Amino acid sequence: MKKHFFILCIAFASITSINAQGLLSKSNVVFTRQDSLRGSITKERAWWDVKYYHLNIKVNPSDSTITGSNTIRYKVINEYNRMQIDLQNPMEIDKVIQDGVALKYTREGNAFFIELIASQKVGLTKELTVFYGGKPKIAVNPPWDGGITWKKDTNGKSFIASSCQGLGASVWWPNKDHMYDEVDNMLISVNVPKNLTDVSNGRLQSVKQQKDGTKTYNWYVSNPINNYGVNINIGDYVTFSEKFKGEKGDLDCTYYVLRDNLTKAKKHFQDVPRMLKAFEHWFGPYPFYEDSYKLVETPYLGMEHQSSVTYGNKFQNGYLGRDLSGTGWGLKFDFIIIHESGHEWFANNITYKDIADMWIHESFTNYSESLFVEYFYGKDAGAEYVRGTRKGIKNDNPIIGNYDVNNEGSGDMYPKGGNMLHTLRQIVNDDEKWRGILRGLNSTFYHQTVTTKQIEDYLSQQVGIDLNSFFNQYLRDIRIPTLEYFFKEGKLGYRWTNCVSGFNMPVKITLDGTEKLLNPTTEWNRIEAKMETPKLEIDKDFYVASFNITE
């Protein structure tokens, strides 16, 4: 008991200030105009809806350059003649063409503002082509500090990949680099040296031999796709495939690995059909049957690129051989295959509009790991796994970041977010209803970008409880809610402390061996508790603390 209380004091002391609603007030964070241009829906973005991209590029391993063009088809939703296209330094736009006419543009940091000449009438569908090139930022620590990774495999052949979540797809190709507006479909054409293969999103339409001996791979994505989900993976790949008998029929699963890793991959990638079986059970059908599922070896750890999940976990279970939960269950599966593939439902199917709401991706996907464990090893195993991840919670900053400045929240969106959802499951207290809620999320918000409010409102409606204070506590505050209690004169007194205003989460307890459901508030409540040796235990699947003030 006292250990819990000590930890809570440390967490509370780290808070700068708490506002009138009892929420953490963010301070000492400075953002620039570039952050706003990157993270907000500017006037130059808001007037047009992107419909289609044709990204047509040449990747040059010899000098680490990318050159090419992006043809952008869009629908006019408000009349305006100034368009923002994003492309990050040191990349450069060479020219912009619409209706055969070269357009003028100006650059402000990573944002280009194009002056359109043709009439932009509401309802019209228009196109323009942006020609560009340069040496894109080299990834320093992908995928966290991303860009383009230029490596060599053990045979000396080029091994290249993109990774750019947060940093932005504009680090290597020009686009409308904001998550709120997903392109409906796109063609990705990648020209590479003749001894290499490119793997991108969607389905391979063709491979064209060029006169200079190079090859161009044409990949078509038929579903909406977020910008950072678009990728290139280039290497000396060999491939194998299988069909998964899923809820929507046969799902084509194709695997691309370096030549020397084919044998081990055929054995190790058996986690893919297991993943699909478990996640279709919990979340509903895989969201991109039309575009297939691919798992692609890369020179970095991995990423959730849509229908082209990237993999670099060295063909071993756990997270590079480690169990992040510390329970042993994390060594029963390959973390990267399960986690990154879980993002096909939460990130690629349901996508945040603003990266401040990144928890929508990471909290649900963190929890998907325990659901995978539960599906194959039982409910107790899954619960033990998610509880084990609590040791990674820091409670140093809120899970939700700052809006409109491309700012993600704290890393607690992973383990704390997963445990928040596990706690919510205990409140629901009906496993089939909980499963229906998860599946309902994926059908209700199918192929959509969403806000935290949409997800909160949906969950409150489906659970049948106003969860406003619950989400304020776990998403917007850093304190661990504490059930403070005492035994006196045959009664149990209890209340929530160390929490946001109005926090009223129900909690399961055991009193002298008997399970009860308490409905504490921030005010003292009392119930009968006549026992010779009073003892209270909180259900360990709730992410809360407790403090007996009589001890």
Rosetta blueprint (number, residue, H / E / L):
1 M L
2 K H
3 K H
4 H H
5 F H
6 F H
7 I H
8 L H
9 C H
10 I H
11 A H
12 F H
13 A H
14 S L
15 I L
16 T L
17 S L
18 I E
19 N L
20 A L
21 Q L
22 G L
23 L L
24 L E
25 S L
26 K L
27 S L
28 N L
29 V L
30 V L
31 F L
32 T L
33 R H
34 Q H
35 D H
36 S H
37 L H
38 R H
39 G H
40 S L
41 I L
42 T L
43 K H
44 E H
45 R H
46 A H
47 W L
48 W E
49 D E
50 V E
51 K E
52 Y E
53 Y E
54 H E
55 L E
56 N E
57 I E
58 K E
59 V E
60 N E
61 P L
62 S L
63 D L
64 S L
65 T E
66 I E
67 T E
68 G E
69 S E
70 N E
71 T E
72 I E
73 R E
74 Y E
75 K E
76 V E
77 I L
78 N L
79 E L
80 Y L
81 N L
82 R E
83 M E
84 Q E
85 I E
86 D E
87 L L
88 Q L
89 N L
90 P L
91 M L
92 E E
93 I E
94 D E
95 K E
96 V E
97 I E
98 Q E
99 D L
100 G L
101 V E
102 A E
103 L L
104 K E
105 Y E
106 T E
107 R E
108 E E
109 G L
110 N L
111 A E
112 F E
113 F E
114 I E
115 E E
116 L L
117 I L
118 A L
119 S L
120 Q L
121 K L
122 V L
123 G L
124 L L
125 T E
126 K E
127 E E
128 L E
129 T E
130 V E
131 F E
132 Y E
133 G E
134 G E
135 K L
136 P L
137 K L
138 I E
139 A L
140 V L
141 N E
142 P L
143 P L
144 W L
145 D E
146 G L
147 G E
148 I E
149 T E
150 W E
151 K E
152 K E
153 D L
154 T L
155 N L
156 G L
157 K L
158 S E
159 F E
160 I E
161 A E
162 S E
163 S E
164 C L
165 Q L
166 G L
167 L L
168 G L
169 A H
170 S H
171 V H
172 W L
173 W L
174 P L
175 N E
176 K L
177 D L
178 H L
179 M L
180 Y L
181 D L
182 E L
183 V E
184 D L
185 N E
186 M E
187 L E
188 I E
189 S E
190 V E
191 N E
192 V E
193 P L
194 K L
195 N L
196 L L
197 T E
198 D E
199 V E
200 S L
201 N L
202 G L
203 R E
204 L E
205 Q E
206 S E
207 V E
208 K E
209 Q E
210 Q L
211 K L
212 D L
213 G L
214 T L
215 K E
216 T E
217 Y E
218 N E
219 W E
220 Y E
221 V E
222 S L
223 N L
224 P L
225 I E
226 N L
227 N H
228 Y H
229 G H
230 V L
231 N L
232 I L
233 N E
234 I E
235 G E
236 D L
237 Y E
238 V E
239 T E
240 F E
241 S E
242 E E
243 K E
244 F E
245 K E
246 G E
247 E L
248 K L
249 G E
250 D E
251 L E
252 D E
253 C E
254 T E
255 Y E
256 Y E
257 V E
258 L E
259 R H
260 D H
261 N H
262 L H
263 T H
264 K H
265 A H
266 K H
267 K H
268 H H
269 F L
270 Q L
271 D H
272 V H
273 P H
274 R H
275 M H
276 L H
277 K H
278 A H
279 F H
280 E H
281 H H
282 W H
283 F H
284 G L
285 P L
286 Y L
287 P L
288 F L
289 Y H
290 E H
291 D H
292 S L
293 Y E
294 K E
295 L E
296 V E
297 E E
298 T L
299 P L
300 Y L
301 L L
302 G E
303 M E
304 E L
305 H L
306 Q L
307 S L
308 S L
309 V E
310 T E
311 Y E
312 G L
313 N L
314 K L
315 F L
316 Q L
317 N L
318 G E
319 Y E
320 L L
321 G L
322 R E
323 D L
324 L L
325 S L
326 G L
327 T L
328 G L
329 W H
330 G H
331 L H
332 K L
333 F L
334 D E
335 F H
336 I H
337 I H
338 I H
339 H H
340 E H
341 S H
342 G H
343 H L
344 E L
345 W L
346 F E
347 A L
348 N L
349 N L
350 I E
351 T E
352 Y E
353 K L
354 D L
355 I H
356 A H
357 D H
358 M L
359 W H
360 I H
361 H H
362 E H
363 S H
364 F H
365 T H
366 N H
367 Y H
368 S H
369 E H
370 S H
371 L H
372 F H
373 V H
374 E H
375 Y H
376 F H
377 Y H
378 G L
379 K H
380 D H
381 A H
382 G H
383 A H
384 E H
385 Y H
386 V H
387 R H
388 G H
389 T H
390 R H
391 K H
392 G H
393 I L
394 K L
395 N L
396 D L
397 N L
398 P L
399 I L
400 I L
401 G L
402 N L
403 Y L
404 D L
405 V L
406 N L
407 N L
408 E L
409 G L
410 S L
411 G H
412 D H
413 M H
414 Y L
415 P H
416 K H
417 G H
418 G H
419 N H
420 M H
421 L H
422 H H
423 T H
424 L H
425 R H
426 Q H
427 I H
428 V H
429 N L
430 D L
431 D H
432 E H
433 K H
434 W H
435 R H
436 G H
437 I H
438 L H
439 R H
440 G H
441 L H
442 N H
443 S H
444 T H
445 F L
446 Y L
447 H L
448 Q E
449 T E
450 V E
451 T L
452 T H
453 K H
454 Q H
455 I H
456 E H
457 D H
458 Y H
459 L H
460 S H
461 Q H
462 Q H
463 V H
464 G L
465 I L
466 D L
467 L L
468 N H
469 S H
470 F H
471 F H
472 N H
473 Q H
474 Y H
475 L H
476 R H
477 D L
478 I L
479 R L
480 I L
481 P L
482 T E
483 L E
484 E E
485 Y E
486 F E
487 F E
488 K E
489 E L
490 G L
491 K E
492 L E
493 G E
494 Y E
495 R E
496 W E
497 T E
498 N L
499 C L
500 V L
501 S L
502 G L
503 F L
504 N L
505 M L
506 P L
507 V E
508 K E
509 I E
510 T E
511 L E
512 D L
513 G L
514 T E
515 E E
516 K E
517 L E
518 L E
519 N L
520 P L
521 T L
522 T L
523 E L
524 W L
525 N E
526 R E
527 I E
528 E E
529 A L
530 K L
531 M L
532 E L
533 T L
534 P L
535 K L
536 L E
537 E E
538 I E
539 D L
540 K L
541 D L
542 F L
543 Y L
544 V L
545 A E
546 S E
547 F E
548 N E
549 I L
550 T L
551 E L
